[in-house]
């Protein structure tokens, strides 16, 4: 197996050039930071369930919303219930949230 280590620039570039999933630069930057922090916490490179992390996993697994209220409304629950139920990344640069689908 060949493994490619991605810088933040490479990670974002992969999305912009190889997917039709539209997610903001700021949200992609937040996702990269999340995965990098996770890798540091576990003490090894991030590999989703010990498999290669594919772009499609991220595209299908996360959605960006303008606000947490908008995201909660999409699931018909409150913002607090949403944060209790799944991972919610707050994107500081634009105020959006990235929600892991569940």
N, CA, C and O of each residue as an XYZ file, in Angstrom:
408
protein
N       0.850     -1.171      0.000
C       0.000      0.000      0.000
C       0.898      1.237      0.000
O       1.923      1.275      0.680
N       0.508      2.209     -0.746
C       1.215      3.484     -0.789
C       0.396      4.488      0.006
O      -0.809      4.630     -0.204
N       1.058      5.175      0.913
C       0.395      6.167      1.749
C       0.977      7.527      1.431
O       2.195      7.685      1.341
N       0.115      8.497      1.262
C       0.550      9.858      0.970
C       0.194     10.743      2.164
O      -0.966     10.820      2.569
N       1.190     11.398      2.710
C       0.961     12.342      3.790
C       0.607     13.690      3.166
O       1.298     14.172      2.269
N      -0.473     14.286      3.653
C      -0.946     15.540      3.081
C      -0.714     16.704      4.024
O      -1.008     16.618      5.216
N      -0.189     17.783      3.489
C      -0.159     19.043      4.233
C      -1.577     19.616      4.209
O      -2.443     19.103      3.501
N      -1.809     20.662      4.970
C      -3.136     21.290      4.935
C      -3.464     21.762      3.519
O      -4.589     21.592      3.050
N      -2.489     22.350      2.845
C      -2.694     22.813      1.475
C      -3.080     21.638      0.574
O      -4.025     21.744     -0.208
N      -2.357     20.524      0.677
C      -2.644     19.347     -0.152
C      -4.040     18.798      0.127
O      -4.772     18.440     -0.796
N      -4.398     18.737      1.403
C      -5.710     18.234      1.813
C      -6.825     19.053      1.161
O      -7.753     18.503      0.569
N      -6.715     20.365      1.280
C      -7.728     21.259      0.710
C      -7.714     21.179     -0.811
O      -8.772     21.163     -1.440
N      -6.538     21.130     -1.399
C      -6.400     21.035     -2.849
C      -7.042     19.756     -3.387
O      -7.676     19.780     -4.442
N      -6.884     18.648     -2.678
C      -7.507     17.380     -3.101
C      -9.016     17.549     -3.217
O      -9.622     17.079     -4.180
N      -9.621     18.214     -2.246
C     -11.065     18.442     -2.304
C     -11.451     19.325     -3.475
O     -12.385     19.020     -4.216
N     -10.733     20.407     -3.633
C     -11.098     21.378     -4.664
C     -10.955     20.816     -6.074
O     -11.682     21.227     -6.979
N     -10.033     19.889     -6.271
C      -9.778     19.381     -7.616
C     -10.369     18.011     -7.905
O     -10.469     17.626     -9.070
N     -10.762     17.267     -6.882
C     -11.173     15.887     -7.120
C     -12.552     15.534     -6.590
O     -12.938     14.366     -6.620
N     -13.299     16.509     -6.110
C     -14.663     16.218     -5.667
C     -15.606     17.317     -6.162
O     -15.187     18.425     -6.498
N     -16.872     16.973     -6.193
C     -17.889     17.971     -6.516
C     -18.563     18.464     -5.237
O     -19.426     19.341     -5.285
N     -18.172     17.907     -4.103
C     -18.716     18.309     -2.807
C     -18.225     19.709     -2.490
O     -17.018     19.950     -2.454
N     -19.120     20.612     -2.265
C     -18.741     21.997     -1.997
C     -18.727     22.256     -0.500
O     -19.749     22.180      0.182
N     -17.563     22.556     -0.026
C     -17.361     22.899      1.372
C     -16.332     24.029      1.381
O     -15.394     24.020      0.584
N     -16.501     24.981      2.260
C     -15.658     26.168      2.229
C     -14.212     25.845      2.605
O     -13.923     24.845      3.262
N     -13.336     26.712      2.172
C     -11.915     26.591      2.504
C     -11.742     26.554      4.025
O     -10.979     25.745      4.552
N     -12.453     27.432      4.715
C     -12.352     27.504      6.175
C     -12.810     26.210      6.838
O     -12.199     25.754      7.804
N     -13.883     25.620      6.322
C     -14.376     24.358      6.881
C     -13.388     23.229      6.628
O     -13.153     22.401      7.509
N     -12.807     23.188      5.429
C     -11.797     22.171      5.130
C     -10.579     22.343      6.031
O     -10.000     21.360      6.494
N     -10.198     23.570      6.275
C      -9.085     23.845      7.173
C      -9.390     23.331      8.581
O      -8.516     22.754      9.228
N     -10.614     23.531      9.059
C     -11.024     23.035     10.373
C     -11.020     21.512     10.416
O     -10.602     20.918     11.409
N     -11.485     20.879      9.343
C     -11.459     19.413      9.279
C     -10.028     18.890      9.306
O      -9.740     17.914      9.998
N      -9.141     19.519      8.570
C      -7.738     19.113      8.571
C      -7.167     19.220      9.989
O      -6.504     18.301     10.469
N      -7.429     20.343     10.651
C      -6.938     20.530     12.018
C      -7.478     19.458     12.954
O      -6.756     18.955     13.814
N      -8.764     19.107     12.781
C      -9.369     18.052     13.596
C      -8.618     16.737     13.401
O      -8.236     16.087     14.374
N      -8.407     16.347     12.146
C      -7.727     15.075     11.871
C      -6.274     15.108     12.364
O      -5.769     14.105     12.868
N      -5.622     16.223     12.224
C      -4.243     16.329     12.686
C      -4.179     16.238     14.220
O      -3.312     15.550     14.758
N      -5.081     16.921     14.920
C      -5.137     16.842     16.382
C      -5.447     15.415     16.836
O      -4.876     14.929     17.812
N      -6.348     14.755     16.124
C      -6.702     13.374     16.448
C      -5.472     12.476     16.322
O      -5.214     11.649     17.196
N      -4.724     12.635     15.252
C      -3.519     11.833     15.030
C      -2.508     12.049     16.153
O      -1.873     11.097     16.608
N      -2.358     13.284     16.597
C      -1.437     13.586     17.696
C      -1.912     12.898     18.980
O      -1.110     12.339     19.727
N      -3.218     12.946     19.225
C      -3.771     12.332     20.442
C      -3.567     10.824     20.473
O      -3.278     10.260     21.528
N      -3.717     10.160     19.318
C      -3.553      8.703     19.309
C      -2.110      8.288     19.070
O      -1.776      7.109     19.188
N      -1.252      9.247     18.734
C       0.162      8.971     18.583
C       0.550      8.261     17.301
O       1.609      7.639     17.224
N      -0.305      8.354     16.296
C       0.002      7.749     14.998
C      -0.791      8.459     13.917
O      -1.764      9.151     14.218
N      -0.392      8.298     12.662
C      -1.134      8.949     11.577
C      -2.594      8.513     11.572
O      -2.915      7.367     11.887
N      -3.462      9.436     11.213
C      -4.887      9.115     11.170
C      -5.184      8.228      9.976
O      -4.882      8.576      8.835
N      -5.770      7.096     10.249
C      -6.277      6.207      9.206
C      -7.629      5.740      9.695
O      -7.724      5.052     10.711
N      -8.652      6.101      8.995
C     -10.003      5.759      9.421
C     -10.136      4.247      9.558
O     -10.056      3.513      8.574
N     -10.338      3.800     10.777
C     -10.507      2.375     11.089
C      -9.395      1.535     10.480
O      -9.640      0.439      9.976
N      -8.177      2.052     10.527
C      -6.990      1.369     10.013
C      -7.048      1.124      8.511
O      -6.353      0.248      7.997
N      -7.856      1.877      7.820
C      -7.902      1.834      6.359
C      -7.478      3.198      5.850
O      -7.407      4.159      6.616
N      -7.202      3.280      4.588
C      -6.846      4.564      4.002
C      -8.054      5.496      4.070
O      -9.184      5.091      3.800
N      -7.794      6.741      4.431
C      -8.859      7.729      4.481
C      -9.106      8.246      3.060
O      -8.223      8.847      2.448
N     -10.280      8.011      2.561
C     -10.639      8.453      1.220
C     -11.408      9.770      1.290
O     -12.127     10.036      2.253
N     -11.244     10.572      0.268
C     -11.982     11.836      0.203
C     -13.480     11.598      0.280
O     -14.203     12.369      0.911
N     -13.948     10.539     -0.357
C     -15.384     10.265     -0.375
C     -15.912     10.025      1.035
O     -17.062     10.354      1.329
N     -15.080      9.450      1.918
C     -15.504      9.255      3.310
C     -15.813     10.589      3.966
O     -16.793     10.723      4.699
N     -14.975     11.562      3.698
C     -15.172     12.882      4.293
C     -16.350     13.587      3.622
O     -17.185     14.194      4.292
N     -16.407     13.502      2.292
C     -17.516     14.148      1.569
C     -18.867     13.624      2.041
O     -19.802     14.398      2.244
N     -18.965     12.323      2.213
C     -20.231     11.718      2.616
C     -20.466     11.814      4.115
O     -21.599     11.688      4.579
N     -19.415     12.033      4.862
C     -19.534     12.004      6.308
C     -19.758     13.344      6.980
O     -20.108     13.390      8.160
N     -19.564     14.439      6.252
C     -19.670     15.768      6.858
C     -20.477     16.708      5.968
O     -20.453     16.608      4.741
N     -21.187     17.617      6.616
C     -21.923     18.663      5.904
C     -21.646     19.991      6.592
O     -21.592     20.069      7.820
N     -21.470     21.032      5.789
C     -21.263     22.373      6.334
C     -22.594     23.120      6.336
O     -23.352     23.074      5.367
N     -22.859     23.805      7.436
C     -24.066     24.627      7.573
C     -23.656     26.045      7.956
O     -22.583     26.262      8.519
N     -24.509     26.989      7.648
C     -24.238     28.390      7.990
C     -24.244     28.632      9.490
O     -23.460     29.436      9.995
N     -25.125     27.941     10.206
C     -25.231     28.095     11.660
C     -25.530     26.743     12.286
O     -25.955     25.809     11.605
N     -25.307     26.652     13.573
C     -25.652     25.415     14.269
C     -27.171     25.228     14.317
O     -27.664     24.101     14.341
N     -27.900     26.336     14.330
C     -29.358     26.248     14.322
C     -29.846     25.621     13.013
O     -30.755     24.791     13.015
N     -29.237     26.023     11.903
C     -29.599     25.453     10.604
C     -29.296     23.948     10.583
O     -30.087     23.155     10.073
N     -28.161     23.573     11.135
C     -27.790     22.158     11.179
C     -28.771     21.374     12.048
O     -29.224     20.297     11.660
N     -29.094     21.907     13.209
C     -30.027     21.229     14.113
C     -31.398     21.080     13.461
O     -32.053     20.047     13.601
N     -31.821     22.110     12.757
C     -33.109     22.070     12.067
C     -33.129     20.950     11.023
O     -34.159     20.303     10.829
N     -32.012     20.722     10.359
C     -31.932     19.659      9.349
C     -32.167     18.284      9.978
O     -32.644     17.368      9.308
N     -31.836     18.140     11.245
C     -32.037     16.870     11.962
C     -33.272     16.890     12.853
O     -33.568     15.907     13.532
N     -33.990     18.005     12.849
C     -35.205     18.171     13.666
C     -34.931     17.981     15.157
O     -35.714     17.359     15.874
N     -33.804     18.530     15.606
C     -33.447     18.496     17.022
C     -32.882     19.856     17.420
O     -32.677     20.724     16.571
N     -32.636     20.032     18.705
C     -32.080     21.300     19.172
C     -30.569     21.318     18.944
O     -29.960     20.262     18.775
N     -29.958     22.504     18.937
C     -28.496     22.576     18.800
C     -27.760     21.796     19.895
O     -26.733     21.174     19.620
N     -28.261     21.819     21.108
C     -27.618     21.072     22.199
C     -27.698     19.571     21.928
O     -26.720     18.847     22.112
N     -28.863     19.115     21.493
C     -29.015     17.690     21.171
C     -28.092     17.283     20.028
O     -27.545     16.181     20.027
N     -27.923     18.169     19.063
C     -27.032     17.880     17.938
C     -25.601     17.705     18.425
O     -24.923     16.753     18.039
N     -25.143     18.613     19.266
C     -23.765     18.514     19.763
C     -23.572     17.301     20.665
O     -22.463     16.777     20.765
N     -24.629     16.852     21.315
C     -24.550     15.632     22.123
C     -24.544     14.377     21.245
O     -23.978     13.353     21.626
N     -25.176     14.461     20.070
C     -25.368     13.288     19.217
C     -24.213     13.026     18.258
O     -23.975     11.880     17.878
N     -23.502     14.059     17.868
C     -22.467     13.879     16.852
C     -21.387     14.944     16.993
O     -21.490     15.840     17.831
N     -20.359     14.840     16.174
C     -19.281     15.824     16.212
C     -19.703     17.078     15.446
O     -20.175     17.001     14.312
N     -19.525     18.219     16.083
C     -19.809     19.510     15.463
C     -18.547     20.359     15.584
O     -18.097     20.665     16.688
N     -17.983     20.735     14.439
C     -16.813     21.614     14.424
C     -17.281     23.031     14.143
O     -17.966     23.283     13.151
N     -16.913     23.945     15.009
C     -17.245     25.352     14.801
C     -16.111     25.993     14.006
O     -14.960     25.995     14.440
N     -16.448     26.534     12.844
C     -15.454     27.140     11.955
C     -15.339     28.609     12.336
O     -16.235     29.404     12.055
N     -14.250     28.955     12.965
C     -14.099     30.302     13.509
C     -14.025     31.377     12.435
O     -14.512     32.489     12.636
N     -13.418     31.055     11.291
C     -13.197     32.070     10.258
C     -14.490     32.624      9.660
O     -14.559     33.803      9.312
N     -15.529     31.763      9.538
C     -16.747     32.238      8.891
C     -18.010     32.003      9.713
O     -19.108     32.328      9.262
N     -17.869     31.443     10.914
C     -19.026     31.231     11.781
C     -19.861     30.021     11.439
O     -20.860     29.755     12.107
N     -19.476     29.276     10.410
C     -20.227     28.086     10.005
C     -19.925     26.934     10.958
O     -19.057     27.035     11.825
N     -20.652     25.847     10.780
C     -20.372     24.610     11.504
C     -20.260     23.475     10.501
O     -20.920     23.474      9.463
N     -19.410     22.508     10.832
C     -19.277     21.291     10.053
C     -19.773     20.169     10.945
O     -19.278     19.973     12.054
N     -20.756     19.437     10.447
C     -21.414     18.407     11.255
C     -21.133     17.032     10.648
O     -21.287     16.817      9.446
N     -20.717     16.109     11.517
C     -20.549     14.733     11.072
C     -21.929     14.111     11.007
O     -22.681     14.132     11.982
N     -22.252     13.564      9.861
C     -23.578     12.952      9.692
C     -23.689     11.720     10.567
O     -22.716     11.003     10.802
N     -24.914     11.497     11.046
C     -25.145     10.313     11.865
C     -26.474      9.698     11.527
O     -26.852      8.684     12.114
